[in-house]
Amino acid sequence: MTYYDVLWRIHAVLMSISFTALTGGIVISRFYFKKKWRYKTHKKLGITAGITGVTGLLLALIMVQISSGVHLTSLHTLLGAVTGLLLILTPLAGLQIRKSKKKKQMKLSHRTMGYFTLLLAIFTILSGLLFTGILRLPSRETASAVPAETAVSSGQTDQKAVSSSNFSINQVQVGDILFSWRIENGYLEGELKSPGKGWVAVGFNPENLMQGADFVIGYVEDGNVYIRDDYGSWYTSHDSDISMNGSEDIEVLGGGEDESGTTIQFRKPLSSEDVNDHTFAIGEEIPVIFAYSNEDSFTGMHLKKGKAKIRF
């Protein structure tokens, strides 16, 4: 498990606590306004929501810095930034009510900010679930087969690269990613192309989101091709087979990077002794997930992703 995975879990817990405290504070203020304990409890919940929410957002900043270093690039991060600001301002406004000479106006402002913060928090959570893939909307994007004669040349700078025509027996296009493969002497030989300038990955036969998927992930840096054998260790994360008492069973065939994007080529046994690898049968149809990034690493966040079904 990477530092990113640990931070992701802590972030989710803190934001859940913040949302629960915020909701509880609003419910108490709305329905228990005649109770003597209402003010103190509402105050404590508001402060709790602010502290845990802001702490969770700080962890989110660290996660982005670890992965890509580019902030505020998605709807989730933009909503999170605004929600975090309101989680600070709303309790502060509430603490000023008793000191203010215009208590009615301050109460109205505090109440309005509280409702708006709760609404934004709901949208932030939903966008986060969509961003990680835990929640999915119906998608019109489907995998499309690409005829061999329309295959794009690899444009590789590495002379070790195998010709793309060798992989053109089977192809599937998912969004911007093109995956080509063939079965040769007990091996799956594949080629992945993406318009990104970082890693590109394919995950075979996932159980739930990323969990249980047999991953091949690779990138090109300074003319060198780096490919790793990974396994989906959780819903939104993957780790190298070696780190999970497995073995590295991927052979690098080639790859390259140019203005059109990144290409990696690999060979993988249809059956290995590694418990983290899947066994593939000829004629079997399995689900496959794809993703790519602009970061040269094995752990950065994806820019785009997709899924399809392929038959070996």
N, C-alpha and C positions, 0 to 999 in steps of 0.2 A: 504494500500500500504506500503510495507517494504522499508527500506533504500536502499536495493539492487535494487529494482525497480526504485527508484528515480535516483540512480547513473547510472543505465543502460540507462535511457532516456537521461540524461545529456551527458553521454559518446557518445551515438549515435549522438546527435546534434553537439557536438564538433568535432567529426571525420568527419561528413558531411561538416562542415564549413572548416575544414582543407583540405579535398579533393577538395572542390570547389575552394578554394584559390590557391591551388597547380596547379590545372588544368588551372585556369585563368592566373596564372603567366606564365605558359608554352605557352599558346596560344598567350599572348601578346608578349612574347619574340620571338616566331616563326613567327608571321604574322604581327606584328606592330613594327618591329625593327627600322623603319625609323622615327617613331613619337618621338617628343621631350619628351612627357610625359611617354614614354615607360619605362625608367629606374626606375623612382621614383615609378610608379605603380607596376612594377614587383617586386621591392624591398619590398614594403609594403605587397604585396600579399604573398611573400615568408616568410616574418617574421610572418605574420598572420597564415599561414599554419603550421609553426614550433611551435608557441606558443599554438594554439588550439589543434594541434595533440599531443604534449607532455602532455598537461594538460589532454586530453582525455585518454591517456595511463596511466597516474598516477591514474586516477579514476578507470581504469580497474584493476590496481594492488590492489587498495583498495577493489574492488568487489571480486576479487579472495581471498583476505585475509579474507573477511567477510564470504565467502561461504565455501571454503575448506582449504585455507592457503597453497595450493600446486600450485606453479607457473610453467609456461612454460610446460604445460602437453598436449597441443593441437596444431594443425597446426595454428589455428587462433592466439594464444598467441605468438607463435614463430615468425610468420610473423609480428605481431604487434610490437614486440620488435625490430626487424631489421628495420622496417619502421620508428619507433620512433627515432632510432639512426640516420637514414638518414635525417629525418625532422630537426634534429639539425645540422648535418654536411653540408647539402646542402646550406642553407642560409649563414652559416659561410664561406663556400668556395666562395660564391658569393660576400660577403663583402670584401674579400681579393683580388679581381681581380684588383681594381684600385691601390692597394698598391704593387702588385707583379711586379717584373721585367719581368716575363714570362707570360704576359697577355693572349696570345693565348692559352698556355697550361692550364692556370687556367680557362679560359672561356670554353674550351673543357671539362675539368674535371667537372666544375659546371653544364654544360649542360647535360653531360652523367649521373651525379648523379641525376639531376632533372627528366630525363626520367625514370631512374631506380626506383626512389622513387615513381613516379606516377604508374608505373607498379606494384610495390609491394603493393601500397595502394589499387589498384583495387583487387588484390588477397586477401588482408587482409579483405577488406569489404565483398567480396564474401564468404570467409571462415567463417566470423562472422555471415552472414545471414544463412549459412548452420548449424553453431554451435547452433544458437538459434532456428532453425527450421522454420524461416520465409521463407527461400528458401530451396527447397527439390529436390534432385536428384532422378531419378527413382531407386527404390530399388528392388532387387531380393529376399529380405527377406520377407517371408510371414508367416502368422500364421499357425501353424500346430496343429491339434488335437492330444492329447496323450491318448491312450487307458488306461482305468482304471487300468489294471493289470500291467502297466509299471510305475505307479505313484511312485515317490520317497518318502521314509519315511521322516517325518519332522525333525527328530533328535533334537527335542526341549528339552530344559532343564527346561522349565516351566511346572509344573504338571497340570496347568489349561488348557493347550492346548487340543483342540479337535483333535481326530484322523484324519489324512489326508484322510482316507478312507471315512469319512463322506462327503467329498467335491468332491469325484472322479466321481460324476455323469456327470459333464461337466468340460472339461479342455481345455485350449488353451495355447500353448507354443509360445512365441514371443521373439526371441533371447534367452537370458539367463533367462528370466522371465517365471515362470509357474503360471498361474492363474486358480484356480479350484473353482467351485461354485455350489450351489444348491438353489432351491426355496423351502422354508419351512414356511407354515402358514403366508403368506403375507410378508415374509422377504427374502432378498437376503443374503445368508450366503456364505462368500468367504474366500479363502486362497491365499495369495501371497507369492511366493518364489523367491529369487534372490541370486546370488553368492556374492553380496555385503555385507559389514559389517555396513551399515548405513540404511537410509530410503529406502522404496520401495513404489510405488504408482500406483494406477489405476485411470484413469479419464474416466467417462462414458459420451458418447454423446457430444463430444466437437463440437463447432460451427466453430471455426477457430483456428488452433493450440491448445493452452490451453484454449482459451477464451470460457466460457460457459460450461466447463466440470464440472461434478459432481465428485469430487475427494475423494478418501480414501487414506490417506498417513500415514505411521507408521514406527516405528523403535523399536529396542530392546536395552536397556541400563541397565547394572547392573542387568540383570535378569528380568527387568520390561518392559512390552509392552506398548508403547505409540502410540495411533492412533487418528487422527484428521479428522474431517469432513470439507472439503475445497471446494472452488468454483473457477473456472478459471476466475479471474478478468481482465485479459488482455491476449494478444497473448502469452506472455512468462512468466506469473506469476499467482499465485493463493494465496488466502487468506482464513483464517478460516471463516466458515459460521457465527460464533458468531461475528466476527469483522465487518460483513456486515449485521447486524441486523437479523441474522438467528439464528438457534439453532444447537446444537450438537446432531446428531441423530445416531451416530455410537456406537455400543456396542462391546467392546473387548471380543473376545472368547478365545484368547490365542496367543501363538507365542513363538519364541525362536531364539537363534543365536548360531552357532557352526562353526567349520572349513569349512563347506560346504556353509555357507551363512546365510541369514536372512529369517525368516518365520513370517508372521502376519496373524491372523485369526479374522474375524469381522462379525458382523450382521448389516444389513442396511434395513430399511423398503422399500418396493416397492413403497410406497406412503406416504409422510409426509406433514405436513402443512408448512414446511419451503420453502420459495420462491426460495432458492438457491439449493434445491434438485430437481432432476428429478423424474418423475413418470414412473415406468417401467411396461410394459404390457407383460403378458405371450405370447410367440411366436414372440415378437418384436425383430428385428435385429437392432443393433446399433453399431456405431463405438466406439472403446475403445482405449485409449492410455496408455502406461506403461512407467515407468522409475525407475531407482534405483541409489543409491549413496553409498559412503563409509562413509558418515557423519551422525552422530546421531543428526538430527534436522529436522525441518519441512521446512527449507528454503534453504538448501544447493543445489549447482548445481548438476545435474545428471551426472553420468558416461556414461550410455547408456540408450537408449529409443527405443520404438517400438510402433506399432499400429496394430490393427486387427479389425475384426467385429465378434460380438458374438450374439447369439440368446437365449433369456431367455425362 
